[in-house]
Amino acid sequence: MENFKIQRSDQDRISTLSISGFLDAHTAPKLEEAIQSLIDDGRYQIIVNFSDLTYISSAGLGVFMGFIEEIRNKSGDIKMCRMSPKIYRVFDLLGFPTIYQIFDREEEAAARFGPVKA
């Protein structure tokens, strides 16, 4: 079974989760824990970098759906970037681009959070 890894980096008010490997029913709880820990830390401006993700199942997609409402209720968002065409197609088939902003580069996603509010 291919590994699933998450790397978290916090920069100013934005947190980035870089995910790699296989995201399926077995590994989805790891992603849930990572997003929950961001929420617990009061970090609601989240970028998910998919550059090293090789596979995503409906269970993986469900994790994002499970958190988006709570995060947006806290004036945050989940933005996505660096998807391979294969991964993007899965998101596109399920209408995710109408729910989430998906960018080619992490910098573009970060810029869309707008200026820091004092």
Biopython code that builds the backbone (N, CA, C, O; Angstrom):
import numpy as np
from Bio.PDB.StructureBuilder import StructureBuilder

atoms = [
    (1, "MET", "N", (0.844, -1.200, 0.000)),
    (1, "MET", "CA", (0.000, 0.000, 0.000)),
    (1, "MET", "C", (0.875, 1.244, 0.000)),
    (1, "MET", "O", (1.853, 1.325, 0.744)),
    (2, "GLU", "N", (0.524, 2.200, -0.827)),
    (2, "GLU", "CA", (1.317, 3.411, -0.920)),
    (2, "GLU", "C", (1.066, 4.297, 0.297)),
    (2, "GLU", "O", (-0.046, 4.363, 0.821)),
    (3, "ASN", "N", (2.101, 4.957, 0.722)),
    (3, "ASN", "CA", (1.998, 5.825, 1.897)),
    (3, "ASN", "C", (1.239, 7.105, 1.596)),
    (3, "ASN", "O", (1.147, 7.541, 0.449)),
    (4, "PHE", "N", (0.705, 7.688, 2.636)),
    (4, "PHE", "CA", (0.087, 9.004, 2.557)),
    (4, "PHE", "C", (0.796, 9.879, 3.577)),
    (4, "PHE", "O", (0.924, 9.511, 4.744)),
    (5, "LYS", "N", (1.255, 11.039, 3.126)),
    (5, "LYS", "CA", (1.971, 11.933, 4.030)),
    (5, "LYS", "C", (1.377, 13.325, 3.966)),
    (5, "LYS", "O", (0.872, 13.761, 2.932)),
    (6, "ILE", "N", (1.449, 14.010, 5.092)),
    (6, "ILE", "CA", (0.993, 15.400, 5.170)),
    (6, "ILE", "C", (2.111, 16.213, 5.794)),
    (6, "ILE", "O", (2.661, 15.848, 6.833)),
    (7, "GLN", "N", (2.434, 17.306, 5.152)),
    (7, "GLN", "CA", (3.378, 18.257, 5.737)),
    (7, "GLN", "C", (2.635, 19.555, 5.964)),
    (7, "GLN", "O", (1.961, 20.063, 5.068)),
    (8, "ARG", "N", (2.761, 20.090, 7.168)),
    (8, "ARG", "CA", (2.087, 21.356, 7.486)),
    (8, "ARG", "C", (3.117, 22.462, 7.608)),
    (8, "ARG", "O", (4.163, 22.289, 8.234)),
    (9, "SER", "N", (2.812, 23.590, 7.007)),
    (9, "SER", "CA", (3.648, 24.759, 7.242)),
    (9, "SER", "C", (2.750, 25.961, 7.483)),
    (9, "SER", "O", (1.779, 26.181, 6.758)),
    (10, "ASP", "N", (3.081, 26.733, 8.505)),
    (10, "ASP", "CA", (2.320, 27.934, 8.851)),
    (10, "ASP", "C", (3.159, 29.150, 8.478)),
    (10, "ASP", "O", (4.321, 29.269, 8.865)),
    (11, "GLN", "N", (2.547, 30.039, 7.724)),
    (11, "GLN", "CA", (3.238, 31.279, 7.383)),
    (11, "GLN", "C", (2.269, 32.421, 7.580)),
    (11, "GLN", "O", (1.233, 32.489, 6.919)),
    (12, "ASP", "N", (2.608, 33.320, 8.492)),
    (12, "ASP", "CA", (1.694, 34.381, 8.888)),
    (12, "ASP", "C", (0.354, 33.739, 9.248)),
    (12, "ASP", "O", (0.289, 32.879, 10.126)),
    (13, "ARG", "N", (-0.714, 34.161, 8.565)),
    (13, "ARG", "CA", (-2.038, 33.639, 8.932)),
    (13, "ARG", "C", (-2.474, 32.476, 8.063)),
    (13, "ARG", "O", (-3.564, 31.938, 8.257)),
    (14, "ILE", "N", (-1.644, 32.074, 7.107)),
    (14, "ILE", "CA", (-2.016, 31.000, 6.178)),
    (14, "ILE", "C", (-1.272, 29.720, 6.542)),
    (14, "ILE", "O", (-0.067, 29.733, 6.792)),
    (15, "SER", "N", (-2.007, 28.626, 6.567)),
    (15, "SER", "CA", (-1.395, 27.309, 6.791)),
    (15, "SER", "C", (-1.512, 26.501, 5.513)),
    (15, "SER", "O", (-2.552, 26.509, 4.855)),
    (16, "THR", "N", (-0.449, 25.810, 5.168)),
    (16, "THR", "CA", (-0.447, 24.969, 3.976)),
    (16, "THR", "C", (-0.272, 23.516, 4.383)),
    (16, "THR", "O", (0.622, 23.172, 5.156)),
    (17, "LEU", "N", (-1.140, 22.673, 3.850)),
    (17, "LEU", "CA", (-0.989, 21.229, 4.000)),
    (17, "LEU", "C", (-0.554, 20.688, 2.650)),
    (17, "LEU", "O", (-1.302, 20.771, 1.677)),
    (18, "SER", "N", (0.650, 20.136, 2.585)),
    (18, "SER", "CA", (1.128, 19.494, 1.358)),
    (18, "SER", "C", (0.886, 17.998, 1.523)),
    (18, "SER", "O", (1.428, 17.363, 2.427)),
    (19, "ILE", "N", (0.067, 17.452, 0.637)),
    (19, "ILE", "CA", (-0.294, 16.042, 0.780)),
    (19, "ILE", "C", (0.324, 15.232, -0.344)),
    (19, "ILE", "O", (0.417, 15.691, -1.482)),
    (20, "SER", "N", (0.748, 14.009, -0.005)),
    (20, "SER", "CA", (1.388, 13.168, -1.014)),
    (20, "SER", "C", (0.958, 11.716, -0.839)),
    (20, "SER", "O", (0.567, 11.286, 0.246)),
    (21, "GLY", "N", (1.042, 10.979, -1.935)),
    (21, "GLY", "CA", (0.723, 9.562, -1.902)),
    (21, "GLY", "C", (-0.728, 9.283, -2.246)),
    (21, "GLY", "O", (-1.302, 9.901, -3.143)),
    (22, "PHE", "N", (-1.306, 8.349, -1.522)),
    (22, "PHE", "CA", (-2.662, 7.849, -1.765)),
    (22, "PHE", "C", (-3.609, 8.379, -0.702)),
    (22, "PHE", "O", (-3.401, 8.142, 0.488)),
    (23, "LEU", "N", (-4.651, 9.096, -1.121)),
    (23, "LEU", "CA", (-5.674, 9.560, -0.182)),
    (23, "LEU", "C", (-6.937, 8.748, -0.446)),
    (23, "LEU", "O", (-7.638, 8.963, -1.435)),
    (24, "ASP", "N", (-7.216, 7.800, 0.470)),
    (24, "ASP", "CA", (-8.378, 6.928, 0.299)),
    (24, "ASP", "C", (-9.029, 6.710, 1.664)),
    (24, "ASP", "O", (-8.722, 7.424, 2.619)),
    (25, "ALA", "N", (-9.916, 5.739, 1.758)),
    (25, "ALA", "CA", (-10.653, 5.515, 3.009)),
    (25, "ALA", "C", (-9.709, 5.198, 4.174)),
    (25, "ALA", "O", (-10.011, 5.519, 5.324)),
    (26, "HIS", "N", (-8.574, 4.570, 3.877)),
    (26, "HIS", "CA", (-7.636, 4.215, 4.949)),
    (26, "HIS", "C", (-6.855, 5.415, 5.450)),
    (26, "HIS", "O", (-6.523, 5.496, 6.633)),
    (27, "THR", "N", (-6.558, 6.357, 4.545)),
    (27, "THR", "CA", (-5.691, 7.472, 4.921)),
    (27, "THR", "C", (-6.464, 8.769, 5.187)),
    (27, "THR", "O", (-5.907, 9.719, 5.738)),
    (28, "ALA", "N", (-7.741, 8.811, 4.798)),
    (28, "ALA", "CA", (-8.546, 10.023, 4.997)),
    (28, "ALA", "C", (-8.561, 10.497, 6.459)),
    (28, "ALA", "O", (-8.527, 11.705, 6.691)),
    (29, "PRO", "N", (-8.609, 9.591, 7.459)),
    (29, "PRO", "CA", (-8.604, 10.070, 8.847)),
    (29, "PRO", "C", (-7.358, 10.899, 9.200)),
    (29, "PRO", "O", (-7.423, 11.786, 10.051)),
    (30, "LYS", "N", (-6.230, 10.608, 8.546)),
    (30, "LYS", "CA", (-5.021, 11.414, 8.785)),
    (30, "LYS", "C", (-5.239, 12.853, 8.332)),
    (30, "LYS", "O", (-4.829, 13.797, 9.008)),
    (31, "LEU", "N", (-5.891, 13.009, 7.179)),
    (31, "LEU", "CA", (-6.177, 14.346, 6.667)),
    (31, "LEU", "C", (-7.195, 15.044, 7.571)),
    (31, "LEU", "O", (-7.071, 16.238, 7.845)),
    (32, "GLU", "N", (-8.201, 14.295, 8.033)),
    (32, "GLU", "CA", (-9.182, 14.867, 8.967)),
    (32, "GLU", "C", (-8.484, 15.400, 10.211)),
    (32, "GLU", "O", (-8.781, 16.503, 10.669)),
    (33, "GLU", "N", (-7.561, 14.621, 10.757)),
    (33, "GLU", "CA", (-6.833, 15.053, 11.955)),
    (33, "GLU", "C", (-6.034, 16.319, 11.682)),
    (33, "GLU", "O", (-6.000, 17.228, 12.510)),
    (34, "ALA", "N", (-5.392, 16.378, 10.519)),
    (34, "ALA", "CA", (-4.565, 17.539, 10.177)),
    (34, "ALA", "C", (-5.420, 18.802, 10.068)),
    (34, "ALA", "O", (-5.039, 19.858, 10.573)),
    (35, "ILE", "N", (-6.574, 18.692, 9.407)),
    (35, "ILE", "CA", (-7.441, 19.867, 9.261)),
    (35, "ILE", "C", (-8.048, 20.236, 10.608)),
    (35, "ILE", "O", (-8.147, 21.417, 10.941)),
    (36, "GLN", "N", (-8.455, 19.234, 11.387)),
    (36, "GLN", "CA", (-9.017, 19.514, 12.711)),
    (36, "GLN", "C", (-7.991, 20.230, 13.588)),
    (36, "GLN", "O", (-8.349, 21.131, 14.346)),
    (37, "SER", "N", (-6.727, 19.840, 13.491)),
    (37, "SER", "CA", (-5.720, 20.489, 14.326)),
    (37, "SER", "C", (-5.511, 21.945, 13.902)),
    (37, "SER", "O", (-5.210, 22.792, 14.742)),
    (38, "LEU", "N", (-5.667, 22.246, 12.603)),
    (38, "LEU", "CA", (-5.611, 23.646, 12.163)),
    (38, "LEU", "C", (-6.758, 24.432, 12.791)),
    (38, "LEU", "O", (-6.559, 25.535, 13.300)),
    (39, "ILE", "N", (-7.954, 23.860, 12.751)),
    (39, "ILE", "CA", (-9.128, 24.525, 13.334)),
    (39, "ILE", "C", (-8.920, 24.723, 14.831)),
    (39, "ILE", "O", (-9.211, 25.790, 15.372)),
    (40, "ASP", "N", (-8.413, 23.682, 15.496)),
    (40, "ASP", "CA", (-8.165, 23.776, 16.938)),
    (40, "ASP", "C", (-7.160, 24.882, 17.253)),
    (40, "ASP", "O", (-7.231, 25.512, 18.308)),
    (41, "ASP", "N", (-6.225, 25.115, 16.331)),
    (41, "ASP", "CA", (-5.214, 26.164, 16.514)),
    (41, "ASP", "C", (-5.723, 27.533, 16.057)),
    (41, "ASP", "O", (-4.984, 28.516, 16.102)),
    (42, "GLY", "N", (-6.981, 27.596, 15.619)),
    (42, "GLY", "CA", (-7.547, 28.865, 15.167)),
    (42, "GLY", "C", (-7.024, 29.306, 13.810)),
    (42, "GLY", "O", (-7.008, 30.498, 13.503)),
    (43, "ARG", "N", (-6.599, 28.353, 13.005)),
    (43, "ARG", "CA", (-6.050, 28.679, 11.681)),
    (43, "ARG", "C", (-7.059, 28.247, 10.614)),
    (43, "ARG", "O", (-7.231, 27.058, 10.343)),
    (44, "TYR", "N", (-7.720, 29.241, 10.017)),
    (44, "TYR", "CA", (-8.825, 28.951, 9.105)),
    (44, "TYR", "C", (-8.513, 29.307, 7.657)),
    (44, "TYR", "O", (-9.359, 29.117, 6.783)),
    (45, "GLN", "N", (-7.328, 29.814, 7.388)),
    (45, "GLN", "CA", (-6.954, 30.134, 6.010)),
    (45, "GLN", "C", (-5.979, 29.042, 5.572)),
    (45, "GLN", "O", (-4.793, 29.054, 5.899)),
    (46, "ILE", "N", (-6.531, 28.113, 4.826)),
    (46, "ILE", "CA", (-5.828, 26.865, 4.560)),
    (46, "ILE", "C", (-5.629, 26.676, 3.060)),
    (46, "ILE", "O", (-6.551, 26.850, 2.264)),
    (47, "ILE", "N", (-4.401, 26.317, 2.700)),
    (47, "ILE", "CA", (-4.096, 25.929, 1.326)),
    (47, "ILE", "C", (-3.726, 24.446, 1.357)),
    (47, "ILE", "O", (-2.939, 24.007, 2.196)),
    (48, "VAL", "N", (-4.304, 23.686, 0.433)),
    (48, "VAL", "CA", (-3.911, 22.286, 0.301)),
    (48, "VAL", "C", (-3.150, 22.150, -1.011)),
    (48, "VAL", "O", (-3.681, 22.417, -2.090)),
    (49, "ASN", "N", (-1.891, 21.728, -0.892)),
    (49, "ASN", "CA", (-1.025, 21.558, -2.060)),
    (49, "ASN", "C", (-1.034, 20.077, -2.445)),
    (49, "ASN", "O", (-0.625, 19.211, -1.672)),
    (50, "PHE", "N", (-1.513, 19.817, -3.657)),
    (50, "PHE", "CA", (-1.702, 18.437, -4.138)),
    (50, "PHE", "C", (-0.550, 17.960, -5.014)),
    (50, "PHE", "O", (-0.681, 16.926, -5.669)),
    (51, "SER", "N", (0.581, 18.679, -5.051)),
    (51, "SER", "CA", (1.601, 18.397, -6.068)),
    (51, "SER", "C", (2.104, 16.956, -6.033)),
    (51, "SER", "O", (2.452, 16.412, -7.081)),
    (52, "ASP", "N", (2.153, 16.324, -4.864)),
    (52, "ASP", "CA", (2.678, 14.956, -4.787)),
    (52, "ASP", "C", (1.596, 13.910, -4.527)),
    (52, "ASP", "O", (1.903, 12.763, -4.203)),
    (53, "LEU", "N", (0.329, 14.308, -4.668)),
    (53, "LEU", "CA", (-0.752, 13.343, -4.465)),
    (53, "LEU", "C", (-0.931, 12.531, -5.746)),
    (53, "LEU", "O", (-1.077, 13.092, -6.832)),
    (54, "THR", "N", (-0.918, 11.209, -5.609)),
    (54, "THR", "CA", (-1.033, 10.362, -6.798)),
    (54, "THR", "C", (-2.436, 9.786, -6.977)),
    (54, "THR", "O", (-2.792, 9.347, -8.071)),
    (55, "TYR", "N", (-3.238, 9.786, -5.903)),
    (55, "TYR", "CA", (-4.564, 9.170, -5.988)),
    (55, "TYR", "C", (-5.472, 9.782, -4.929)),
    (55, "TYR", "O", (-5.045, 10.038, -3.804)),
    (56, "ILE", "N", (-6.735, 10.015, -5.301)),
    (56, "ILE", "CA", (-7.727, 10.458, -4.306)),
    (56, "ILE", "C", (-9.029, 9.694, -4.548)),
    (56, "ILE", "O", (-9.466, 9.544, -5.689)),
    (57, "SER", "N", (-9.642, 9.214, -3.467)),
    (57, "SER", "CA", (-10.923, 8.499, -3.570)),
    (57, "SER", "C", (-12.029, 9.408, -3.058)),
    (57, "SER", "O", (-11.774, 10.522, -2.600)),
    (58, "SER", "N", (-13.255, 8.921, -3.143)),
    (58, "SER", "CA", (-14.387, 9.712, -2.655)),
    (58, "SER", "C", (-14.261, 9.981, -1.158)),
    (58, "SER", "O", (-14.726, 11.011, -0.670)),
    (59, "ALA", "N", (-13.639, 9.066, -0.433)),
    (59, "ALA", "CA", (-13.440, 9.290, 1.007)),
    (59, "ALA", "C", (-12.534, 10.503, 1.234)),
    (59, "ALA", "O", (-12.760, 11.301, 2.144)),
    (60, "GLY", "N", (-11.516, 10.625, 0.399)),
    (60, "GLY", "CA", (-10.624, 11.783, 0.502)),
    (60, "GLY", "C", (-11.348, 13.075, 0.181)),
    (60, "GLY", "O", (-11.178, 14.084, 0.865)),
    (61, "LEU", "N", (-12.161, 13.035, -0.871)),
    (61, "LEU", "CA", (-12.941, 14.217, -1.243)),
    (61, "LEU", "C", (-13.907, 14.601, -0.128)),
    (61, "LEU", "O", (-14.143, 15.781, 0.133)),
    (62, "GLY", "N", (-14.460, 13.577, 0.525)),
    (62, "GLY", "CA", (-15.425, 13.829, 1.595)),
    (62, "GLY", "C", (-14.838, 14.591, 2.766)),
    (62, "GLY", "O", (-15.547, 15.330, 3.448)),
    (63, "VAL", "N", (-13.543, 14.416, 3.002)),
    (63, "VAL", "CA", (-12.897, 15.139, 4.105)),
    (63, "VAL", "C", (-13.033, 16.648, 3.883)),
    (63, "VAL", "O", (-13.358, 17.388, 4.812)),
    (64, "PHE", "N", (-12.785, 17.098, 2.658)),
    (64, "PHE", "CA", (-12.870, 18.534, 2.379)),
    (64, "PHE", "C", (-14.299, 19.041, 2.564)),
    (64, "PHE", "O", (-14.520, 20.123, 3.106)),
    (65, "MET", "N", (-15.265, 18.242, 2.104)),
    (65, "MET", "CA", (-16.668, 18.639, 2.255)),
    (65, "MET", "C", (-17.059, 18.705, 3.726)),
    (65, "MET", "O", (-17.885, 19.526, 4.124)),
    (66, "GLY", "N", (-16.458, 17.832, 4.526)),
    (66, "GLY", "CA", (-16.800, 17.774, 5.941)),
    (66, "GLY", "C", (-16.380, 19.006, 6.726)),
    (66, "GLY", "O", (-16.954, 19.297, 7.776)),
    (67, "PHE", "N", (-15.389, 19.731, 6.230)),
    (67, "PHE", "CA", (-14.860, 20.862, 6.988)),
    (67, "PHE", "C", (-15.174, 22.232, 6.405)),
    (67, "PHE", "O", (-15.097, 23.237, 7.111)),
    (68, "ILE", "N", (-15.530, 22.282, 5.114)),
    (68, "ILE", "CA", (-15.585, 23.586, 4.447)),
    (68, "ILE", "C", (-16.596, 24.533, 5.085)),
    (68, "ILE", "O", (-16.330, 25.729, 5.209)),
    (69, "GLU", "N", (-17.746, 24.013, 5.489)),
    (69, "GLU", "CA", (-18.765, 24.899, 6.058)),
    (69, "GLU", "C", (-18.287, 25.516, 7.374)),
    (69, "GLU", "O", (-18.429, 26.718, 7.597)),
    (70, "GLU", "N", (-17.717, 24.673, 8.240)),
    (70, "GLU", "CA", (-17.218, 25.162, 9.523)),
    (70, "GLU", "C", (-16.134, 26.225, 9.322)),
    (70, "GLU", "O", (-16.123, 27.249, 10.004)),
    (71, "ILE", "N", (-15.230, 25.969, 8.384)),
    (71, "ILE", "CA", (-14.123, 26.906, 8.145)),
    (71, "ILE", "C", (-14.647, 28.218, 7.569)),
    (71, "ILE", "O", (-14.204, 29.292, 7.977)),
    (72, "ARG", "N", (-15.575, 28.142, 6.635)),
    (72, "ARG", "CA", (-16.125, 29.380, 6.058)),
    (72, "ARG", "C", (-16.962, 30.138, 7.081)),
    (72, "ARG", "O", (-17.014, 31.367, 7.039)),
    (73, "ASN", "N", (-17.615, 29.431, 7.995)),
    (73, "ASN", "CA", (-18.356, 30.110, 9.069)),
    (73, "ASN", "C", (-17.427, 30.890, 9.975)),
    (73, "ASN", "O", (-17.861, 31.811, 10.667)),
    (74, "LYS", "N", (-16.150, 30.532, 9.978)),
    (74, "LYS", "CA", (-15.150, 31.228, 10.796)),
    (74, "LYS", "C", (-14.341, 32.200, 9.928)),
    (74, "LYS", "O", (-13.214, 32.558, 10.270)),
    (75, "SER", "N", (-14.926, 32.619, 8.807)),
    (75, "SER", "CA", (-14.300, 33.577, 7.880)),
    (75, "SER", "C", (-13.023, 33.038, 7.256)),
    (75, "SER", "O", (-12.151, 33.814, 6.864)),
    (76, "GLY", "N", (-12.902, 31.727, 7.158)),
    (76, "GLY", "CA", (-11.736, 31.132, 6.516)),
    (76, "GLY", "C", (-12.122, 30.497, 5.196)),
    (76, "GLY", "O", (-13.234, 30.675, 4.701)),
    (77, "ASP", "N", (-11.188, 29.758, 4.640)),
    (77, "ASP", "CA", (-11.462, 29.047, 3.398)),
    (77, "ASP", "C", (-10.396, 27.970, 3.212)),
    (77, "ASP", "O", (-9.330, 28.007, 3.826)),
    (78, "ILE", "N", (-10.716, 27.018, 2.352)),
    (78, "ILE", "CA", (-9.726, 26.038, 1.902)),
    (78, "ILE", "C", (-9.515, 26.319, 0.423)),
    (78, "ILE", "O", (-10.456, 26.252, -0.368)),
    (79, "LYS", "N", (-8.293, 26.632, 0.054)),
    (79, "LYS", "CA", (-7.961, 26.823, -1.358)),
    (79, "LYS", "C", (-7.018, 25.694, -1.751)),
    (79, "LYS", "O", (-6.273, 25.181, -0.916)),
    (80, "MET", "N", (-7.051, 25.313, -3.009)),
    (80, "MET", "CA", (-6.308, 24.148, -3.461)),
    (80, "MET", "C", (-5.373, 24.536, -4.590)),
    (80, "MET", "O", (-5.662, 25.443, -5.369)),
    (81, "CYS", "N", (-4.231, 23.829, -4.671)),
    (81, "CYS", "CA", (-3.286, 24.153, -5.740)),
    (81, "CYS", "C", (-2.463, 22.925, -6.129)),
    (81, "CYS", "O", (-2.418, 21.916, -5.425)),
    (82, "ARG", "N", (-1.811, 23.065, -7.293)),
    (82, "ARG", "CA", (-0.832, 22.097, -7.806)),
    (82, "ARG", "C", (-1.416, 20.700, -8.018)),
    (82, "ARG", "O", (-0.764, 19.705, -7.704)),
    (83, "MET", "N", (-2.624, 20.620, -8.541)),
    (83, "MET", "CA", (-3.208, 19.304, -8.824)),
    (83, "MET", "C", (-2.698, 18.780, -10.156)),
    (83, "MET", "O", (-2.572, 19.530, -11.124)),
    (84, "SER", "N", (-2.409, 17.501, -10.196)),
    (84, "SER", "CA", (-2.096, 16.876, -11.483)),
    (84, "SER", "C", (-3.397, 16.828, -12.285)),
    (84, "SER", "O", (-4.482, 16.876, -11.707)),
    (85, "PRO", "N", (-3.292, 16.734, -13.618)),
    (85, "PRO", "CA", (-4.526, 16.640, -14.429)),
    (85, "PRO", "C", (-5.432, 15.493, -13.978)),
    (85, "PRO", "O", (-6.657, 15.618, -14.003)),
    (86, "LYS", "N", (-4.831, 14.384, -13.570)),
    (86, "LYS", "CA", (-5.614, 13.216, -13.146)),
    (86, "LYS", "C", (-6.439, 13.541, -11.889)),
    (86, "LYS", "O", (-7.627, 13.225, -11.821)),
    (87, "ILE", "N", (-5.804, 14.165, -10.911)),
    (87, "ILE", "CA", (-6.500, 14.529, -9.666)),
    (87, "ILE", "C", (-7.544, 15.615, -9.950)),
    (87, "ILE", "O", (-8.659, 15.568, -9.429)),
    (88, "TYR", "N", (-7.170, 16.590, -10.778)),
    (88, "TYR", "CA", (-8.116, 17.669, -11.103)),
    (88, "TYR", "C", (-9.377, 17.110, -11.751)),
    (88, "TYR", "O", (-10.486, 17.560, -11.460)),
    (89, "ARG", "N", (-9.201, 16.129, -12.629)),
    (89, "ARG", "CA", (-10.369, 15.546, -13.302)),
    (89, "ARG", "C", (-11.368, 14.983, -12.301)),
    (89, "ARG", "O", (-12.577, 15.127, -12.480)),
    (90, "VAL", "N", (-10.866, 14.341, -11.247)),
    (90, "VAL", "CA", (-11.754, 13.783, -10.215)),
    (90, "VAL", "C", (-12.538, 14.922, -9.547)),
    (90, "VAL", "O", (-13.751, 14.827, -9.363)),
    (91, "PHE", "N", (-11.831, 15.991, -9.191)),
    (91, "PHE", "CA", (-12.494, 17.140, -8.566)),
    (91, "PHE", "C", (-13.505, 17.764, -9.519)),
    (91, "PHE", "O", (-14.612, 18.128, -9.123)),
    (92, "ASP", "N", (-13.103, 17.879, -10.784)),
    (92, "ASP", "CA", (-13.947, 18.523, -11.782)),
    (92, "ASP", "C", (-15.229, 17.737, -12.015)),
    (92, "ASP", "O", (-16.306, 18.321, -12.135)),
    (93, "LEU", "N", (-15.115, 16.408, -12.078)),
    (93, "LEU", "CA", (-16.285, 15.552, -12.292)),
    (93, "LEU", "C", (-17.333, 15.756, -11.213)),
    (93, "LEU", "O", (-18.533, 15.668, -11.475)),
    (94, "LEU", "N", (-16.873, 16.030, -9.989)),
    (94, "LEU", "CA", (-17.787, 16.168, -8.866)),
    (94, "LEU", "C", (-18.186, 17.620, -8.599)),
    (94, "LEU", "O", (-18.827, 17.922, -7.592)),
    (95, "GLY", "N", (-17.802, 18.511, -9.508)),
    (95, "GLY", "CA", (-18.220, 19.903, -9.381)),
    (95, "GLY", "C", (-17.454, 20.697, -8.341)),
    (95, "GLY", "O", (-17.893, 21.781, -7.955)),
    (96, "PHE", "N", (-16.331, 20.194, -7.880)),
    (96, "PHE", "CA", (-15.567, 20.895, -6.846)),
    (96, "PHE", "C", (-15.084, 22.279, -7.264)),
    (96, "PHE", "O", (-15.038, 23.175, -6.421)),
    (97, "PRO", "N", (-14.719, 22.496, -8.540)),
    (97, "PRO", "CA", (-14.243, 23.841, -8.890)),
    (97, "PRO", "C", (-15.296, 24.939, -8.683)),
    (97, "PRO", "O", (-14.952, 26.120, -8.645)),
    (98, "THR", "N", (-16.555, 24.566, -8.552)),
    (98, "THR", "CA", (-17.563, 25.589, -8.253)),
    (98, "THR", "C", (-17.604, 25.879, -6.751)),
    (98, "THR", "O", (-18.128, 26.913, -6.339)),
    (99, "ILE", "N", (-17.065, 24.989, -5.939)),
    (99, "ILE", "CA", (-17.090, 25.140, -4.479)),
    (99, "ILE", "C", (-15.760, 25.684, -3.971)),
    (99, "ILE", "O", (-15.723, 26.515, -3.062)),
    (100, "TYR", "N", (-14.687, 25.215, -4.558)),
    (100, "TYR", "CA", (-13.337, 25.573, -4.104)),
    (100, "TYR", "C", (-12.592, 26.297, -5.210)),
    (100, "TYR", "O", (-12.789, 26.026, -6.394)),
    (101, "GLN", "N", (-11.731, 27.227, -4.803)),
    (101, "GLN", "CA", (-10.843, 27.847, -5.783)),
    (101, "GLN", "C", (-9.611, 26.944, -5.926)),
    (101, "GLN", "O", (-9.002, 26.539, -4.936)),
    (102, "ILE", "N", (-9.264, 26.643, -7.166)),
    (102, "ILE", "CA", (-8.140, 25.746, -7.455)),
    (102, "ILE", "C", (-7.128, 26.511, -8.317)),
    (102, "ILE", "O", (-7.476, 27.062, -9.361)),
    (103, "PHE", "N", (-5.892, 26.534, -7.869)),
    (103, "PHE", "CA", (-4.852, 27.330, -8.528)),
    (103, "PHE", "C", (-3.703, 26.454, -9.002)),
    (103, "PHE", "O", (-3.497, 25.345, -8.510)),
    (104, "ASP", "N", (-2.954, 26.985, -9.976)),
    (104, "ASP", "CA", (-1.758, 26.281, -10.450)),
    (104, "ASP", "C", (-0.639, 26.376, -9.421)),
    (104, "ASP", "O", (0.089, 25.411, -9.191)),
    (105, "ARG", "N", (-0.507, 27.560, -8.798)),
    (105, "ARG", "CA", (0.624, 27.785, -7.894)),
    (105, "ARG", "C", (0.165, 28.167, -6.499)),
    (105, "ARG", "O", (-0.868, 28.814, -6.327)),
    (106, "GLU", "N", (0.941, 27.761, -5.511)),
    (106, "GLU", "CA", (0.626, 28.053, -4.115)),
    (106, "GLU", "C", (0.564, 29.564, -3.861)),
    (106, "GLU", "O", (-0.277, 30.038, -3.097)),
    (107, "GLU", "N", (1.469, 30.318, -4.515)),
    (107, "GLU", "CA", (1.505, 31.777, -4.315)),
    (107, "GLU", "C", (0.193, 32.416, -4.758)),
    (107, "GLU", "O", (-0.293, 33.354, -4.126)),
    (108, "GLU", "N", (-0.374, 31.905, -5.843)),
    (108, "GLU", "CA", (-1.647, 32.449, -6.329)),
    (108, "GLU", "C", (-2.750, 32.211, -5.298)),
    (108, "GLU", "O", (-3.562, 33.095, -5.023)),
    (109, "ALA", "N", (-2.763, 31.000, -4.733)),
    (109, "ALA", "CA", (-3.779, 30.663, -3.738)),
    (109, "ALA", "C", (-3.628, 31.574, -2.523)),
    (109, "ALA", "O", (-4.619, 32.093, -2.011)),
    (110, "ALA", "N", (-2.391, 31.770, -2.060)),
    (110, "ALA", "CA", (-2.147, 32.618, -0.887)),
    (110, "ALA", "C", (-2.606, 34.043, -1.149)),
    (110, "ALA", "O", (-3.192, 34.683, -0.275)),
    (111, "ALA", "N", (-2.343, 34.536, -2.339)),
    (111, "ALA", "CA", (-2.709, 35.920, -2.669)),
    (111, "ALA", "C", (-4.220, 36.125, -2.624)),
    (111, "ALA", "O", (-4.690, 37.230, -2.355)),
    (112, "ARG", "N", (-4.976, 35.072, -2.884)),
    (112, "ARG", "CA", (-6.442, 35.208, -2.921)),
    (112, "ARG", "C", (-7.074, 35.326, -1.539)),
    (112, "ARG", "O", (-8.268, 35.602, -1.428)),
    (113, "PHE", "N", (-6.293, 35.121, -0.492)),
    (113, "PHE", "CA", (-6.836, 35.340, 0.851)),
    (113, "PHE", "C", (-6.945, 36.845, 1.147)),
    (113, "PHE", "O", (-7.594, 37.247, 2.113)),
    (114, "GLY", "N", (-6.314, 37.659, 0.321)),
    (114, "GLY", "CA", (-6.421, 39.104, 0.498)),
    (114, "GLY", "C", (-5.483, 39.614, 1.579)),
    (114, "GLY", "O", (-4.769, 38.845, 2.223)),
    (115, "PRO", "N", (-5.501, 40.939, 1.763)),
    (115, "PRO", "CA", (-4.561, 41.539, 2.721)),
    (115, "PRO", "C", (-4.884, 41.168, 4.159)),
    (115, "PRO", "O", (-6.015, 40.812, 4.491)),
    (116, "VAL", "N", (-3.878, 41.258, 4.993)),
    (116, "VAL", "CA", (-4.052, 40.983, 6.422)),
    (116, "VAL", "C", (-4.921, 42.087, 7.023)),
    (116, "VAL", "O", (-4.689, 43.275, 6.797)),
    (117, "LYS", "N", (-5.919, 41.671, 7.787)),
    (117, "LYS", "CA", (-6.758, 42.669, 8.474)),
    (117, "LYS", "C", (-6.163, 42.931, 9.846)),
    (117, "LYS", "O", (-5.803, 42.010, 10.579)),
    (118, "ALA", "N", (-6.071, 44.198, 10.166)),
    (118, "ALA", "CA", (-5.448, 44.576, 11.453)),
    (118, "ALA", "C", (-6.360, 44.198, 12.607)),
    (118, "ALA", "O", (-6.018, 44.431, 13.766)),
]
sb = StructureBuilder()
sb.init_structure("model")
sb.init_model(0)
sb.init_chain("A")
sb.init_seg("    ")
for serial, (resi, resn, name, xyz) in enumerate(atoms, 1):
    if name == "N":
        sb.init_residue(resn, " ", resi, " ")
    sb.init_atom(name, np.array(xyz, "f"), 0.0, 1.0, " ", f" {name:<3s}", serial, name[0])
structure = sb.get_structure()
